[in-house]
Amino acid sequence: MGADGASNIIYTISYLSQPNLNHANPSVVEAFRQIARFWFDRGVDGFRMDAVHTVNADTAPYRDNLPKPNFKLGNLPQEQQPFFRQLHDSAQLNQPAIQSFIEAFRKVADEYEGDRFLMGELHGDNPVLASETFTAPGRLHATYNFNLLEWAGLDVAGLEQAISNAIEAFNGTGRLTFAFSNHDVPRSATRQMAPLGLGQEHQEALQLLLLRLETSLIGSTCVYQGEELALSDVQDIPLDQMQDPWGIEFAPVFLGRDTCRTPMVWRKSDNSWGGFSDAVSTWLPVAEPHLSRAGLDEAERPGSVYCQFAEFLTWRKAQPAMMRANNMTLVASGPKEIVFNRMSETQNLRCRFDFETLTASIAEI
């Protein structure tokens, strides 16, 4: 409470059970600094900050978001809910005051010897500009945005454009993290099928191609659990077992985010939950098709996506152009290809990703 008896608490509108901390309060900032020290003292290398652009450190007078021009109603939550009818960066998200919290967190990371890494997930009306702001000197080491996480997937031209925009803003730096999947969008092995004109029989080959592509780009990569197993999106969860408020409200037109959040399976033979749990039931049901791609089983199966990707990462570690530099240039290519060069002082690589044959080739030039 303030001195005048008025409340100084700001609440988020997303979930009424989750009050939003007031990051304009120095005590809140210091509490997070102590949380960071707690984990750094125990040897963690860094933090992934979820939805870091939503941290609110504004002070009164508070402003309303401006309305989004040309908003069109549709069937999806993004085309209905009031939150999506606003220009969020006009007042609520990605506001300058957020950076005081980020800078305080970075100072703690810099107190420790060795490499520490602060990476933020963010979005915004201009995602590239938001990433540039959050990775300015003294702030986050890198961010990832949703440019490659389009809900309905991207065709080859769309993928190339997203990569091109990233290169234009971040070439020569390590300030960007790439991701094709996360806990907020359908799994890439399913999401990317239709835009690329592929069928389910191409699931493994497509997933391996996307993994090789994202780990060949500049900066760093976030691989979402299950990508290394080519897990499909789970689109048959019964309504009474859904947990995501979006899915519960909008199914069957929109299934929400539970489809990519089902339990990770480890051993098909362990139990009904694939070794994820020994409880009577799990928060979300285990997907039956996932059991045939259980993590430990796939790690032992020669030729699995997991093993092929592991081999690629081992090869990647020996490539100076990928490990010691963050320089790349796109090369003109066919409509079903993404081609670029990765360059360092001692090595140049031509990287070709063919979305017709679903193959990748990388060679020195």
C-alpha positions as CSV (number, residue, x, y, z in Angstrom):
1,M,0.0,0.0,0.0
2,G,1.2,3.6,-0.6
3,A,1.4,6.3,2.0
4,D,-2.1,7.5,1.0
5,G,-3.6,4.1,1.4
6,A,-3.9,3.5,-2.4
7,S,-2.7,0.2,-3.8
8,N,0.6,0.2,-5.7
9,I,0.1,-3.4,-6.9
10,I,-0.3,-4.0,-10.7
11,Y,-2.1,-7.2,-11.7
12,T,-1.8,-9.0,-15.0
13,I,-5.0,-9.6,-17.0
14,S,-3.8,-13.0,-18.4
15,Y,-4.7,-15.2,-15.4
16,L,-6.4,-13.8,-12.4
17,S,-4.5,-16.2,-10.1
18,Q,-1.1,-14.7,-11.1
19,P,-0.4,-11.2,-9.8
20,N,2.3,-9.4,-11.8
21,L,5.2,-8.1,-9.8
22,N,5.9,-4.3,-9.9
23,H,9.4,-4.2,-11.3
24,A,9.5,-0.4,-10.7
25,N,9.9,-1.3,-7.0
26,P,13.7,-1.5,-6.2
27,S,13.0,-4.3,-3.7
28,V,11.5,-6.5,-6.4
29,V,14.6,-5.9,-8.6
30,E,16.9,-6.7,-5.7
31,A,14.9,-9.9,-5.0
32,F,15.5,-11.1,-8.6
33,R,19.2,-10.2,-8.3
34,Q,19.4,-12.5,-5.3
35,I,17.6,-15.3,-7.2
36,A,20.2,-15.0,-9.9
37,R,23.0,-15.2,-7.4
38,F,21.4,-18.2,-5.7
39,W,21.6,-20.2,-9.0
40,F,24.9,-18.8,-10.3
41,D,26.5,-19.8,-6.9
42,R,25.3,-23.3,-7.7
43,G,27.0,-23.4,-11.1
44,V,24.3,-22.7,-13.6
45,D,25.6,-21.2,-16.9
46,G,22.7,-18.8,-17.4
47,F,19.0,-18.2,-17.7
48,R,16.3,-18.3,-20.4
49,M,13.9,-15.5,-19.5
50,D,10.3,-16.4,-20.6
51,A,8.3,-13.5,-22.2
52,V,10.8,-11.0,-20.9
53,H,9.2,-8.2,-22.9
54,T,6.2,-8.4,-20.6
55,V,8.2,-7.3,-17.5
56,N,6.4,-4.1,-16.4
57,A,8.5,-1.4,-14.7
58,D,6.3,1.6,-15.6
59,T,5.2,4.2,-13.0
60,A,2.1,6.4,-12.9
61,P,0.5,7.8,-14.9
62,Y,-0.2,4.5,-16.7
63,R,-1.2,4.6,-20.3
64,D,-3.5,2.4,-22.4
65,N,-2.4,0.6,-25.5
66,L,-3.4,2.1,-28.8
67,P,-5.9,0.2,-31.0
68,K,-4.4,-1.9,-33.8
69,P,-5.4,-0.5,-37.1
70,N,-7.1,-2.8,-39.7
71,F,-7.8,-5.5,-37.1
72,K,-9.9,-8.3,-38.6
73,L,-12.2,-10.7,-36.7
74,G,-11.7,-14.4,-37.2
75,N,-11.9,-17.8,-35.6
76,L,-8.6,-17.9,-33.8
77,P,-8.0,-16.3,-30.3
78,Q,-5.6,-13.8,-32.0
79,E,-8.5,-12.7,-34.2
80,Q,-11.0,-12.3,-31.3
81,Q,-9.6,-11.5,-27.9
82,P,-9.3,-7.8,-26.9
83,F,-5.6,-8.3,-26.1
84,F,-4.8,-8.9,-29.8
85,R,-6.7,-5.8,-30.9
86,Q,-4.0,-3.5,-29.5
87,L,-0.6,-2.2,-30.4
88,H,1.1,-3.7,-27.3
89,D,4.4,-1.8,-27.7
90,S,2.6,1.6,-27.6
91,A,2.3,1.4,-23.8
92,Q,2.3,-2.1,-22.2
93,L,5.2,-4.3,-23.7
94,N,8.8,-3.6,-24.6
95,Q,8.8,-0.4,-22.7
96,P,12.1,1.4,-21.9
97,A,11.6,1.0,-18.1
98,I,12.0,-2.8,-18.6
99,Q,15.7,-2.3,-19.4
100,S,16.6,-1.2,-15.8
101,F,15.6,-4.7,-14.6
102,I,17.5,-6.4,-17.5
103,E,20.6,-4.3,-16.8
104,A,20.5,-5.1,-13.1
105,F,20.3,-8.8,-13.9
106,R,23.2,-8.6,-16.3
107,K,25.4,-6.9,-13.7
108,V,24.9,-10.0,-11.5
109,A,25.9,-12.3,-14.4
110,D,29.0,-10.3,-15.0
111,E,30.2,-10.7,-11.4
112,Y,30.9,-14.4,-12.1
113,E,34.0,-15.9,-13.8
114,G,33.6,-17.9,-17.0
115,D,30.9,-17.6,-19.7
116,R,27.5,-16.8,-18.4
117,F,24.5,-16.5,-20.8
118,L,21.3,-14.5,-20.5
119,M,18.8,-15.3,-23.2
120,G,15.3,-13.8,-23.5
121,E,12.2,-15.0,-25.3
122,L,10.3,-11.9,-26.6
123,H,7.9,-10.7,-29.2
124,G,6.5,-7.3,-30.2
125,D,4.9,-5.2,-32.9
126,N,8.5,-5.0,-34.3
127,P,10.3,-8.2,-33.1
128,V,13.7,-7.4,-34.7
129,L,13.7,-3.9,-33.1
130,A,12.8,-5.4,-29.8
131,S,15.6,-7.9,-30.0
132,E,18.1,-5.1,-30.9
133,T,16.9,-3.1,-27.8
134,F,17.1,-6.0,-25.4
135,T,20.6,-7.0,-26.6
136,A,22.2,-3.6,-26.4
137,P,25.5,-3.4,-24.4
138,G,25.0,-4.3,-20.8
139,R,21.7,-6.1,-21.4
140,L,20.9,-9.7,-22.5
141,H,23.5,-11.7,-24.5
142,A,20.8,-12.8,-26.9
143,T,17.1,-13.1,-27.6
144,Y,14.8,-15.2,-29.7
145,N,11.6,-14.0,-31.3
146,F,8.7,-15.6,-33.1
147,N,9.6,-14.8,-36.7
148,L,10.3,-18.5,-37.4
149,L,7.5,-19.7,-35.1
150,E,4.6,-18.7,-37.3
151,W,1.5,-20.6,-36.0
152,A,0.5,-21.9,-39.4
153,G,4.1,-22.5,-40.6
154,L,6.1,-20.8,-43.3
155,D,6.8,-21.7,-46.9
156,V,10.4,-21.6,-48.2
157,A,10.2,-18.0,-49.2
158,G,8.8,-17.1,-45.7
159,L,11.6,-19.0,-44.0
160,E,14.2,-17.3,-46.1
161,Q,12.7,-13.8,-45.5
162,A,12.7,-14.4,-41.7
163,I,16.4,-15.5,-41.9
164,S,17.2,-12.5,-44.1
165,N,15.7,-10.1,-41.7
166,A,17.8,-11.6,-38.9
167,I,21.0,-11.4,-40.9
168,E,20.3,-7.7,-41.7
169,A,20.0,-6.8,-38.1
170,F,22.5,-9.2,-36.4
171,N,25.1,-10.4,-38.8
172,G,28.5,-10.3,-37.2
173,T,27.1,-10.7,-33.7
174,G,25.9,-13.6,-31.5
175,R,22.9,-11.5,-30.2
176,L,20.2,-13.7,-31.8
177,T,18.9,-17.1,-30.9
178,F,16.9,-19.1,-33.5
179,A,14.1,-21.4,-32.7
180,F,11.6,-23.4,-34.8
181,S,9.6,-24.7,-31.9
182,N,8.6,-23.8,-28.4
183,H,5.9,-24.4,-25.8
184,D,3.5,-21.8,-27.5
185,V,3.2,-23.1,-31.0
186,P,2.4,-26.5,-32.7
187,R,5.5,-28.7,-33.1
188,S,7.5,-27.9,-36.2
189,A,7.4,-31.5,-37.6
190,T,3.7,-31.0,-38.0
191,R,3.3,-27.2,-38.4
192,Q,5.7,-27.0,-41.4
193,M,4.1,-29.8,-43.4
194,A,1.3,-28.0,-45.2
195,P,3.2,-24.8,-46.1
196,L,6.0,-26.9,-47.6
197,G,3.6,-29.2,-49.5
198,L,4.7,-32.3,-47.6
199,G,2.9,-35.4,-46.2
200,Q,3.3,-37.3,-42.9
201,E,5.7,-39.7,-44.5
202,H,8.2,-36.8,-44.7
203,Q,8.1,-36.1,-41.0
204,E,11.5,-37.4,-40.0
205,A,13.4,-36.0,-43.0
206,L,11.8,-32.6,-42.6
207,Q,12.6,-32.4,-38.9
208,L,16.2,-33.4,-39.4
209,L,16.5,-30.7,-42.2
210,L,15.1,-28.0,-39.9
211,L,17.4,-29.0,-37.0
212,R,20.4,-28.8,-39.3
213,L,19.2,-25.5,-40.7
214,E,18.6,-23.8,-37.4
215,T,22.0,-24.9,-36.0
216,S,23.8,-23.7,-39.0
217,L,22.6,-20.1,-38.7
218,I,24.4,-17.3,-36.8
219,G,24.0,-16.9,-33.1
220,S,22.7,-19.7,-30.9
221,T,19.8,-22.1,-31.1
222,C,17.0,-23.3,-28.9
223,V,16.0,-26.9,-29.6
224,Y,12.6,-27.6,-28.0
225,Q,12.3,-31.0,-26.4
226,G,11.0,-33.6,-28.9
227,E,12.4,-31.9,-32.0
228,E,15.4,-34.2,-31.8
229,L,13.0,-37.1,-31.9
230,A,10.8,-35.7,-34.7
231,L,7.7,-35.7,-32.4
232,S,4.5,-34.8,-34.0
233,D,2.0,-32.3,-32.7
234,V,-0.7,-33.9,-30.5
235,Q,-4.0,-32.9,-32.0
236,D,-6.4,-35.4,-30.5
237,I,-6.4,-34.4,-26.8
238,P,-9.9,-34.8,-25.4
239,L,-11.5,-31.5,-24.3
240,D,-12.0,-32.7,-20.8
241,Q,-8.2,-33.3,-20.5
242,M,-7.1,-30.0,-21.9
243,Q,-5.3,-27.5,-19.6
244,D,-4.6,-24.5,-21.8
245,P,-7.3,-21.8,-21.4
246,W,-7.1,-21.0,-25.1
247,G,-7.8,-24.6,-26.1
248,I,-10.6,-25.0,-23.6
249,E,-12.3,-21.9,-24.9
250,F,-11.8,-22.3,-28.6
251,A,-11.6,-26.0,-29.4
252,P,-12.2,-27.6,-31.8
253,V,-11.6,-24.6,-34.1
254,F,-8.4,-23.8,-32.2
255,L,-6.7,-26.5,-30.0
256,G,-4.5,-24.2,-28.0
257,R,-1.0,-24.9,-26.8
258,D,-1.4,-28.3,-25.1
259,T,-0.7,-30.0,-28.4
260,C,3.0,-29.3,-28.0
261,R,3.1,-29.7,-24.2
262,T,2.4,-33.4,-23.7
263,P,4.8,-35.4,-21.5
264,M,8.2,-36.3,-22.8
265,V,8.5,-40.0,-23.3
266,W,11.7,-41.9,-22.4
267,R,11.3,-45.6,-22.7
268,K,8.4,-47.2,-24.5
269,S,8.6,-50.3,-22.3
270,D,8.8,-48.5,-18.9
271,N,5.1,-47.9,-18.3
272,S,1.9,-46.3,-19.7
273,W,3.6,-42.9,-19.5
274,G,6.8,-43.9,-21.4
275,G,8.9,-43.5,-18.3
276,F,7.8,-39.9,-17.8
277,S,6.1,-40.6,-14.4
278,D,5.0,-43.4,-12.2
279,A,1.9,-41.5,-11.1
280,V,-1.7,-42.7,-11.6
281,S,-2.2,-40.1,-14.3
282,T,-0.2,-37.2,-15.9
283,W,-1.2,-33.6,-16.3
284,L,-1.7,-34.1,-20.0
285,P,-2.1,-37.5,-21.7
286,V,0.9,-39.2,-23.3
287,A,0.6,-39.3,-27.0
288,E,0.5,-42.9,-28.3
289,P,2.5,-42.1,-31.4
290,H,5.3,-40.6,-29.3
291,L,5.9,-43.9,-27.6
292,S,7.5,-45.2,-30.7
293,R,10.0,-42.3,-30.6
294,A,10.9,-42.4,-26.9
295,G,14.0,-40.5,-26.2
296,L,16.3,-43.2,-24.7
297,D,15.1,-45.7,-27.3
298,E,15.9,-43.3,-30.2
299,A,19.3,-42.5,-28.7
300,E,20.1,-46.2,-29.1
301,R,18.6,-46.7,-32.5
302,P,21.1,-46.3,-35.4
303,G,19.9,-43.9,-38.0
304,S,17.3,-42.2,-35.8
305,V,16.8,-38.4,-36.1
306,Y,18.4,-38.2,-32.7
307,C,21.5,-40.0,-33.7
308,Q,21.8,-38.2,-37.1
309,F,21.4,-34.9,-35.4
310,A,24.0,-35.8,-32.7
311,E,26.5,-36.7,-35.5
312,F,25.8,-33.3,-37.2
313,L,26.4,-31.4,-34.0
314,T,29.7,-33.3,-33.4
315,W,30.8,-32.3,-37.0
316,R,29.6,-28.7,-36.4
317,K,31.9,-28.4,-33.3
318,A,34.9,-28.8,-35.6
319,Q,33.9,-26.1,-38.1
320,P,35.5,-22.7,-37.4
321,A,33.0,-20.9,-39.6
322,M,30.2,-22.0,-37.3
323,M,32.0,-22.0,-33.9
324,R,34.3,-19.0,-34.1
325,A,32.4,-16.5,-36.1
326,N,28.8,-15.2,-36.6
327,N,29.0,-14.1,-40.3
328,M,26.7,-15.3,-43.1
329,T,25.4,-14.1,-46.4
330,L,22.4,-15.5,-48.3
331,V,23.0,-16.8,-51.8
332,A,20.5,-16.6,-54.6
333,S,18.9,-20.0,-55.0
334,G,16.0,-21.9,-56.4
335,P,12.4,-21.6,-55.0
336,K,12.7,-24.8,-52.9
337,E,16.2,-24.0,-51.5
338,I,17.8,-21.9,-48.8
339,V,21.5,-21.3,-49.5
340,F,23.9,-19.2,-47.5
341,N,27.6,-18.9,-46.8
342,R,29.1,-19.1,-43.2
343,M,32.4,-17.3,-43.0
344,S,35.3,-17.0,-40.7
345,E,39.0,-16.0,-41.1
346,T,40.0,-19.6,-41.6
347,Q,37.0,-21.2,-43.3
348,N,34.1,-20.5,-45.6
349,L,31.2,-22.9,-45.9
350,R,28.4,-23.1,-48.5
351,C,25.3,-24.3,-46.8
352,R,22.5,-25.6,-49.0
353,F,19.1,-26.8,-47.6
354,D,16.8,-28.4,-50.2
355,F,13.2,-28.5,-49.3
356,E,12.3,-30.6,-52.3
357,T,14.7,-33.5,-51.6
358,L,14.7,-32.7,-47.8
359,T,18.5,-32.9,-47.8
360,A,21.3,-30.6,-46.6
361,S,24.8,-30.3,-48.0
362,I,27.6,-28.2,-46.5
363,A,30.9,-27.9,-48.2
364,E,34.0,-25.7,-47.9
365,I,34.4,-23.1,-50.6
